[in-house]
Amino acid sequence: MAKAIIMPKFGFTQEESTIVAWLKNEGDVVEKGDPIAEVTTDKIDMEVEAPADGILGGIRRQAGETVPVTEVIAYILAEGEEPPPPEETPAETPVADSSPSAAPAPPAAADATPVARRVAEAEGVDLAAVAGSGPGGKITRQDVESHVAGRVLAPSDEGNGRVRATPAARRVARERGIDLAAVEGTGPRGRVQEADALAAVERAAPSVVPTPAPVPAGEVEVIPLEGMRKTIADRMQQSYQQAPHITLTRDIDMTNAVAFRRYANDRLPEGAPRISMTALIVKAAAWALREYPIMNAHLIDDAIYLMPNVNVGVAVALDGGLIVPVVHDADRRGLREVGAAVADLAARAREARLRPGDLDGGTFTVSNLGMLGIDHFTAILNPPEVGILAVGRTTDRFVPGERGEPVAKPIMTVTLAVDHRAVDGALGAHFLAALCDAIEEPASIIL
Amino acid sequence: MPETAAATQVQTGTTTRELTYTEALREALRQAMEADERVFLMGEDVGTYGGAFGVSAGLIDQFGPERVRDTPISEAAIAGACLGAALTGMRPVGEIQFMDFVTLSMEQLVLQAAKVRFMFGGKAQAPFVLRMPGGAGTGAAAQHSESLESWFVHVPGLKVVMPSNAYDAKGLLLAAIDDDNPVIFIEHKLLYKTKAHVPEEMYRVPLSRTAVAREGSDLTVIATSLHVQRALEAADTLAEEGIELEVVDPRTLKPLDEGPIVESVKKTGKALIVHEAPITGGYGAELAARIAASEAFDYLDAPIRRLAGLDIPIPYNRMLEYNTVPQVENIVEEARKLVEGAY
């Protein structure tokens, strides 16, 4: 569309300028900002610049003519475009009665005050939709503002993803952990009020569950769930929620195991790592896992994977965490080697020197809290494994002897947890019996 | 605990009578002058005539023209003489007949009095009080009805006090006379004839202590001067509908004790600010900003609203004048809308 070039106004009191010379000719290609004409006022000589890129055309005033400011003196045209006829002067404010046919008839004009029209324009309100309350039904500013206040927001207005909520409602959401986007607001224009947020809290938490008191500020040290803590939290929650645990408990007569361990350690060379009870249990577990392949498995999605190698993980407590390094091929390695591996992994775990391979490939886990004085406990499965053995301490307890007399024997209580999706109770019991037999008769596991 | 005027009254009021605001102010002046001979009065017609609103009536008979001094018709002179006397160790109380004419004192107050302590590194002080009645409602038109407190609130070095009842008027005036800083003491013409129980003894209402004038749970109305009374009337009306307003009176606008205001808004979750001065740039803007920036923000369940004078000079026509500043029915309507969730 043709872009009008008007006579510019350079000064407050200037009313006209005289064109001194055209610097470009009709048909010249010009760029925005190019000087195209030289003009003079009574005070100053100035250049008129092209207001756009295009072709200069339709020059209406010649050098020497004096022209009122804002009057069109020429046009910038597109390629092949004709300048508009002189009576159409885009730069002039169109006056309704000067060109009755030029503009489409305005929509049936609602009767409104000037300020109401201005507000309506600013707010994008169609006055036809506003009821007037002024004299003779004239639409007042207040009518428009009321209309704006009551207007239901179009979905696009909500498209920015922001929720309209009062600060109090936001505080409730923050403190009580609800999503305001899901709360229906009853305030003006659907704003979420504090009462709406509280009602949502009420719905989210059945009234039998006491709502946690807000954490008092400044008194509580906050430890974010991140790093190892986050991993533990995620995996244990997943396991506890997804894997139906069965727990099976047995007491083990440790008389032979204690003696065997002492016998073995007495014969180890000076400086060689001692064989811990954990190592003995790992070795026994590996032996039993070889006997019961279903226990040496991973459960992933809808399948049970029987694992070719017996890799027994040993839970090691750390400051603020827990890690499970793995003794690979525990079934194929000798007790002394397994003992050395357990000692090495535990030491490196505490020194944070484990290598990635040390943590991979576990097929079963042993968690021993006996050294901390725990009699027995249940452990949570370490997914995707299907079994974990929780080991308590060994203490002397009276058990019936051959004639029913009380006999003090070292007894250790172990609890096997299995994933019921993969392993049933009876099978778990058989596996646990084999494991206990192996510990009670350690000679069997070195066969 | 926010201090309530009533509670203070019980603690201190041994010999209480009903006094008007005017009488309470006069009693404060008399007691201060009896107790301390450095205290004296200056102003246009404060002597035999007793002041434009009669506050100092009779004091010239007791204290004589040396201590109750009529001045020329020059507000600049009144403020300047107060400052000069204060600098030499006196504790003057000046009176401006109508707050509107304090505009003529501005150079003395703003450029000199407010700054003297700062510019002399604390070695000089200007302990004086300048009393002045503000406010519309008497048909006194545009040049005798202004509420200009925001002008002074904006000036570091000045304290600004606006008592809303006779009890506070006496206690705050005595505290203001005790204060070592220039204090702009703004009375309201329509309060002069209001009555309250006022103890006879020389009690003080400490400066910068916001009062809770009425406790309520649904909406905090923070009002100043006359509009505390109008807010209390509105609260009575709304209580009949089951809407409980908490009315908070800052009493000292500067330095402001904002704690009770914040606590109140935290309790009610909604705030309406009412004052007579024009809304634009008025003290309500300061209050609203303080609330929005405070811990009360997280408790707001509606926009902070202001009800204040229109941005026009006070008209002479009584009907127009009436509708230029907030009235009780305006407070009732606005408070009801806020409580009912219209905003």
Interface residues (C-beta under 8 A of the other chain):
Chain A: T166 P167 A168 A169 R170 R171 T186 G187 P188 Q193 E194 A195
Chain B: G269 F297 D298 Y299 L300 D301 A302 G341 A342 Y343
